[in-house]
Amino acid sequence: MTASQAFHDWMKTVQSTMEHALASFLPEAGHAPARLHEAMRYAVLDGGKRVRPLLVFAAGDLFEAEAALLARAAAAVEMIHAYSLVHDDMPCMDDDALRRGKPTVHVKYDEATALLVGDALQAQAFLALLQAEGAPPARLLAMLRLLAHASGSVGMCGGQAIDLESVGLTLSLAQLEQMHRLKTGALLRASVLLGAMSGKELASAEVAALDAYSAAIGLAFQVVDDVLDATADSATLGKTAGKDAADNKPTYVSILGLAQSQALAEKLRNDAHHALIPFGDKARRLRELADLIVQRNA
Amino acid sequence: MTASQAFHDWMKTVQSTMEHALASFLPEAGHAPARLHEAMRYAVLDGGKRVRPLLVFAAGDLFEAEAALLARAAAAVEMIHAYSLVHDDMPCMDDDALRRGKPTVHVKYDEATALLVGDALQAQAFLALLQAEGAPPARLLAMLRLLAHASGSVGMCGGQAIDLESVGLTLSLAQLEQMHRLKTGALLRASVLLGAMSGKELASAEVAALDAYSAAIGLAFQVVDDVLDATADSATLGKTAGKDAADNKPTYVSILGLAQSQALAEKLRNDAHHALIPFGDKARRLRELADLIVQRNA
């Protein structure tokens, strides 16, 4: 079996594990209020590449973390991500009708339900991690603090607020980076750290190395997103392509051009690999995920 | 000093303590993203009677809880409450322009900001409690689980979902109670239990007694809300009066009539007092809060 075949199989296993974990950590669709629970499951299940859970599990390899705790940490991050997509797609934000190849929640249900689905999913995300067994309570509290920080006003929500304010403005490269560092970077970093923390309490040098890795893949993720938005079609993306240009949003492609954006993504991949050297072979999946993030086509 | 003067002074002290605590647990308005942080503070500070924090502190008296932990538990509940008001007021939900005598967040700022303010406040609520020091980690985790449960799809959000579905329907008294038990009751119950848990781990008989108290005041709170919506004016309420009838929403007044609703509130006050008997004199503030909830005029 080639290395890439082994990685592919590992991904399929994690994705399948996560589908089951998410399904079991969400309230059942028949449980009252049934429409809300059905819509929550619609928003989370059967969708996406599960990049964040893959990062959680890959980082878990570094310190032999237990699968049950990894599944809960990964589910928590994925539910936060899913709630942010539901709210992002609403008419008062990006007003998007297509997500992961399916109608968005407010289109499939209605706006008020989409609002409540996002709100309830955020609480459910914390609950998924709070119900973890096996981790020492103090470490679990540190993981929850990390998650709350990464998703709140100085993390993901803060990045979205900066994004809102920047529509139509000419951003510098530094400002664009700062926006993405919060908007998507904070939760990707949390995924990596939560996976590692599922194994043990981290030393500061370990946090620093994982931060360098996370910063590189976080930025690479966004650069590639911008490249794909400019080059791919909606069917391949599973969401509306070309929206950034249509919305007059600043992107890496609009600031750097296409070729330089692609070169930047390649450089960031090398940075990510470099940051993982101290972890040796145990960082194999994290390295392969950096490759995947840069080489994906959707 | 009369008993009611002592209660009044105690309330003022808790309200003032909470204003400072909330101000210090929220990111500063100048901290980037400044507009989001300013709007979060606008949504939370200088508003409301702080009924939930009062319940937290009153229940804290039962077991000599530390003030610092009570302030964090109370801030967490109040931020959850505040975020729910911001989202409730949005055009896709209740579409209300006035709250606590001030323009609602989406009116003062814009809809997208209101959405993010609510999202970020929910994360901030968990963070406020997660940053508590002094409580044993396992007990803090139990408190966080309670909060997540009370605010999510089988708590507050679930109640709002049922509320949405019930507009224009003829609800039975049992269905109306179930809706309010989740929509407002779950968070009021969480306030009482979080206050008590700040002092010690609760025995099941203590939880049962506090549940009986919480159920009674939770329902009383809603019955009185419905009575006030039907009888008071907007200036006194600090929000738009008569909205329930205008929105064709089922209320206690519409089902039971005004006189029977007032009698029910009185009965629930007695139920609340009765539930507190095992706690003796230490439950004085909880008893007085039950009186306040039934006798308030706004």
Boltz contact constraints between the chains, C-beta under 6 A:
constraints:
  - contact:
      token1: [A, 27]
      token2: [B, 153]
      max_distance: 6.0
  - contact:
      token1: [A, 33]
      token2: [B, 158]
      max_distance: 6.0
  - contact:
      token1: [A, 33]
      token2: [B, 161]
      max_distance: 6.0
  - contact:
      token1: [A, 33]
      token2: [B, 162]
      max_distance: 6.0
  - contact:
      token1: [A, 36]
      token2: [B, 153]
      max_distance: 6.0
  - contact:
      token1: [A, 36]
      token2: [B, 161]
      max_distance: 6.0
  - contact:
      token1: [A, 87]
      token2: [B, 115]
      max_distance: 6.0
  - contact:
      token1: [A, 92]
      token2: [B, 111]
      max_distance: 6.0
  - contact:
      token1: [A, 92]
      token2: [B, 112]
      max_distance: 6.0
  - contact:
      token1: [A, 93]
      token2: [B, 112]
      max_distance: 6.0
  - contact:
      token1: [A, 111]
      token2: [B, 92]
      max_distance: 6.0
  - contact:
      token1: [A, 112]
      token2: [B, 92]
      max_distance: 6.0
  - contact:
      token1: [A, 112]
      token2: [B, 93]
      max_distance: 6.0
  - contact:
      token1: [A, 112]
      token2: [B, 164]
      max_distance: 6.0
  - contact:
      token1: [A, 115]
      token2: [B, 87]
      max_distance: 6.0
  - contact:
      token1: [A, 116]
      token2: [B, 157]
      max_distance: 6.0
  - contact:
      token1: [A, 116]
      token2: [B, 160]
      max_distance: 6.0
  - contact:
      token1: [A, 116]
      token2: [B, 161]
      max_distance: 6.0
  - contact:
      token1: [A, 119]
      token2: [B, 157]
      max_distance: 6.0
  - contact:
      token1: [A, 120]
      token2: [B, 152]
      max_distance: 6.0
  - contact:
      token1: [A, 120]
      token2: [B, 153]
      max_distance: 6.0
  - contact:
      token1: [A, 120]
      token2: [B, 157]
      max_distance: 6.0
  - contact:
      token1: [A, 122]
      token2: [B, 122]
      max_distance: 6.0
  - contact:
      token1: [A, 123]
      token2: [B, 148]
      max_distance: 6.0
  - contact:
      token1: [A, 123]
      token2: [B, 151]
      max_distance: 6.0
  - contact:
      token1: [A, 123]
      token2: [B, 152]
      max_distance: 6.0
  - contact:
      token1: [A, 124]
      token2: [B, 152]
      max_distance: 6.0
  - contact:
      token1: [A, 126]
      token2: [B, 126]
      max_distance: 6.0
  - contact:
      token1: [A, 126]
      token2: [B, 148]
      max_distance: 6.0
  - contact:
      token1: [A, 127]
      token2: [B, 148]
      max_distance: 6.0
  - contact:
      token1: [A, 130]
      token2: [B, 144]
      max_distance: 6.0
  - contact:
      token1: [A, 130]
      token2: [B, 145]
      max_distance: 6.0
  - contact:
      token1: [A, 130]
      token2: [B, 148]
      max_distance: 6.0
  - contact:
      token1: [A, 137]
      token2: [B, 137]
      max_distance: 6.0
  - contact:
      token1: [A, 137]
      token2: [B, 138]
      max_distance: 6.0
  - contact:
      token1: [A, 137]
      token2: [B, 141]
      max_distance: 6.0
  - contact:
      token1: [A, 138]
      token2: [B, 137]
      max_distance: 6.0
  - contact:
      token1: [A, 141]
      token2: [B, 137]
      max_distance: 6.0
  - contact:
      token1: [A, 144]
      token2: [B, 130]
      max_distance: 6.0
  - contact:
      token1: [A, 145]
      token2: [B, 130]
      max_distance: 6.0
  - contact:
      token1: [A, 148]
      token2: [B, 123]
      max_distance: 6.0
  - contact:
      token1: [A, 148]
      token2: [B, 126]
      max_distance: 6.0
  - contact:
      token1: [A, 148]
      token2: [B, 127]
      max_distance: 6.0
  - contact:
      token1: [A, 148]
      token2: [B, 130]
      max_distance: 6.0
  - contact:
      token1: [A, 151]
      token2: [B, 123]
      max_distance: 6.0
  - contact:
      token1: [A, 152]
      token2: [B, 120]
      max_distance: 6.0
  - contact:
      token1: [A, 152]
      token2: [B, 123]
      max_distance: 6.0
  - contact:
      token1: [A, 152]
      token2: [B, 124]
      max_distance: 6.0
  - contact:
      token1: [A, 153]
      token2: [B, 27]
      max_distance: 6.0
  - contact:
      token1: [A, 153]
      token2: [B, 36]
      max_distance: 6.0
  - contact:
      token1: [A, 153]
      token2: [B, 120]
      max_distance: 6.0
  - contact:
      token1: [A, 157]
      token2: [B, 116]
      max_distance: 6.0
  - contact:
      token1: [A, 157]
      token2: [B, 119]
      max_distance: 6.0
  - contact:
      token1: [A, 157]
      token2: [B, 120]
      max_distance: 6.0
  - contact:
      token1: [A, 158]
      token2: [B, 33]
      max_distance: 6.0
  - contact:
      token1: [A, 160]
      token2: [B, 116]
      max_distance: 6.0
  - contact:
      token1: [A, 161]
      token2: [B, 33]
      max_distance: 6.0
  - contact:
      token1: [A, 161]
      token2: [B, 36]
      max_distance: 6.0
  - contact:
      token1: [A, 161]
      token2: [B, 116]
      max_distance: 6.0
  - contact:
      token1: [A, 162]
      token2: [B, 33]
      max_distance: 6.0
  - contact:
      token1: [A, 164]
      token2: [B, 112]
      max_distance: 6.0
